[in-house]
Each structure stands twice: as structure tokens, then as C-alpha cells.
Amino acid sequence: MQKKTKAIICDFDGTLADTIADIAYAVNTGLKTMGFAEHDDDFYLRTVGHGLRNLAHDSLPQEIQDNPELSETMTDALYELLMDAYNQHPFDATEPYPFIMETLELLEHAGVRVAILSNKRTEILEQAVEAKFAGAHFDMVVGVSDTIPPKPNLKGAELILDKWHQEYGDDIELYYLGDTPIDMQVGLALKADTIAVSWGFRSAELLLAAGAPRIIDDARELPAALGLRKLRSFVVRQRKLNSVQERGFQEGAERLITREELLAHVENIAAHGRELVIEIGSGMGDATWRIAKNRPQYEYIALEVHKPGVGKLLCEAHDNKVDNLRVLCDDAMEILPMLPDGSLAGIHIFYPDPWPKKKHHKRRIVGTELLEKAHHKLKSGGYIYAVTDWEPYAEWMLEHIQAHGGYSGGEALCEPVAWRPQTRFQTKGEDAGRAPCEIWIEKK
């Protein structure tokens, strides 16, 4: 039997790309010009998804919306102003959501056909895709035009399906991915396997009420939802390694371990009476190898998902003869549960991604899940040493530490630890006015 072709139609705004800041800027610029009050991002998160003209209407003061003599005229005026602002700055702040690019790459390698269907105007959509999704492949990019009305009209979706049926016949396994009730309506009308995303412009509760058959919370869950191999965080976009990084993988290969080798390595450390410290997200490894070199009484494992950083660290460890360090290119949140309980003397987390937007806070590595997993793996008195130059993130860490209750020392920041070296990353932050916030906690 011929295998069906997997194909997925994806919404753009709120599904593939975080566009809310650019949309808010454009509408607020128009409102300000007209002398009306501006709205915050939360308003636009609740309101977008029906096309920009409808958004213009819904952004006007309520008394104008309710006045039939003014509503249409004022909507037209605001729409013209916001489009002028949007055309000048259509995607200044727009970015793919976390792990979207890696997921798209994996789908491409797996032979999944991908298309975009959006309520953006086609010309703006194409520009945004070209600017922000360079390297990603889409069979079609379909937006609103004079001949394609906005969703929930199915004409744009049918255009995509016609192309796929011409190329692959009727044996298509169709999926639809979106973040709004309108997307759920479209996907279900197409009789597609419809998947909602929780990271976009609408809440999971609203999506469920709109009939979402299932919801994913992270782009890395999409391949599994399509019946593909799970996308792990160490599957990243292929970037060319420089000569130093390549040399690290060649000459420092004996320091590189896999998850299959991990348990035996940890057991060997324990058998020799040594203590183990892991670093989560070692980056380019500038601090990692120096700490290991200067604290030879410990064994270290550095966890990092990006190959350039792994290669650089392997090269430094090789050149500086750091023998108590191993490097694992893998996802820390998957590796932690594999370690024996009580096997860790310490955990280092230096300058993790702060995910500054409120709706992305759930992606922060230092939170309830990590603290709970770490608590099992640390020995009694084992420590977590975390450093960030994003003060709100430090406050977030302390709040979660105190809420957990299983650690001491989480009431306030600590003094700098003498053996952590100053790195170029830290210097760059200090030059920008961001002082490091250091946290040291120990398992009770």
C-alpha cells in the first residue's frame, strides 16, 4: 500500500510567528493620530485573528463602534492609518516562536508538506516569511487578496489542497495547525486532523471551547502529533561550524558522550568516590572548562544543545588538558530524570534565556519542573548555582525556589562566587548596564 503524504496547513500570526508587537504598534499609531486611547498587548492578543480591518473596528472606542453613522467611516480611517504604519514597519519585532524553525526543518527532512494560510495580506505575509523564516521551505504561502477572502472562508485552503492533490493525488494525510477559534473552524471544516497551539493569541480554554480536538504546548510536540519521531531540543538548525569548533569534535571527541553512555559514566564517577557537577546550557563553554580546570576535585558534565558551543568547549577542554570534563549534546530536561537520585553534588545554570515576555515565562528553564527534578538528583546539601543579568528573572527564580520549599538560601541573592570566572558574555552585559544576579541554594 502506498504511504500517504503528510501535509499540514499552518496559520501564521500566533502560530508560527509572534507578531503581536508589530500589530499593536501599527494600530496604536493610528489610534494616537486620531486622538484615541491606545491599547496594551493583552487587548490585541484577545482581539486579533479576524483580519486587520475588523481589528481596526474593534479597537475604536465603544461609543464609536455603537454609532452606525460613525462606525464605518472611522473604521476606514483607522484602517488606512494602521496599514500605513504597518507597511512601514511590518515585522520589526516579529520572530518565529521558540523551536519553530527547528521543527520546520525536521518536518522538511521527514517529507511533510507545509503551507501557510493567513489572514494577512499576501504581499505582507510573503515579505514576513522571506525576512523571518529564511531557510524554511513552504509549498505555498497564501494570504488575503482581492480573490482570496479571509478565514474562515475556505477558498485559500482549497487553493493549497488543489496544488497538493495535483502533485500527490488523493493519498494525503491532512493536518491543520492554528491558535484561534477561527483556525479550529477552518481545520474542522476541511476534515483535517486539527491541532491547536497554546503559545499563540488565545487561551487553551477558549480553544477547547471552540472545539479543538487537541492542544500542544511546545513546537517540539508537533512531530509526535503528526506521528513522526519526537523532536528533541538538541535537533537544531544546521549551522556551519568554524575551524575551531570542527577541531573540537575531531581532537576532543574522547570528551564527548552520548545519553546511552551517560549512566555508565556517572556510575564510574561514583565508584571512584568522585563528586559530579552538571552545567545546564554551557553555551560556548568559556566558564565551563575554566571551572573544571580550577576545581579538579569534581567531575563535570556540560549539557548544551547547540553544536557550535559543544565544538568550542571540546576544543578548549582538549587544548587545556581538562580531563575531568565531559560534554553531552542533549536536552537537560530529558537528561535529568536519567540520572540516579542523589548523584549530583551541584548544578550550574549560567545566563539562561530569560524569556522576558510574560506569555513566554513558562519556557524559563529555572522553574517548578526543574527545581523538582533537581531536588531528586541532588545529594543532601547539594547546590544549584544560577546566574542571570535579567533582574526580573532572578526575582522569578527566588519566588519559585521559596514556593518549592525544598531548598535553603533562596530568600535573597548571594555574593559572587570567587571561582566562577568573568566571561565575555558577562562583560558585555555589564557594559550595557546589566549587573549579574547570583543565586546559591542547597537541598535541605
Secondary structure, 3 states (H helix, E strand, C coil): CCCCEEEEEECCECCCEECHHHHHHHHHHHHHHCCCCCCCHHHHHHHCCCCHHHHHHHHCCHHHHCCCCCHHHHHHHHHHHHHHHHHHCCCCCCEECCCHHHHHHHHHHCCCEEEEEEEEEHHHHHHHHHHHCCCCCCCEEEEECCCCCCCCCCHHHHHHHHHHHHHHCCCEEEEEEECCHHHHHHHHHCCCEEEEECCCCCCHHHHHHCCCCCEECCHHHHHHHCCCCCCCCCCCCCCCCCHHHHHHHHHCHHHEECHHHHHHHHHHHHHCCCEEEEEECCCCCHHHHHHHHHCCCEEEEEECCCHHHHHHHHHHHHHCCCCCEEEECCCHHHHHHHCCCCCEEEEEEECCCCCCCHHHHHHCCCCHHHHHHHHHHEEEEEEEEEEECCHHHHHHHHHHHHHHCCEECCCCCCCCCCCCCCCHHHHHHHHCCCCCEEEEEEEC
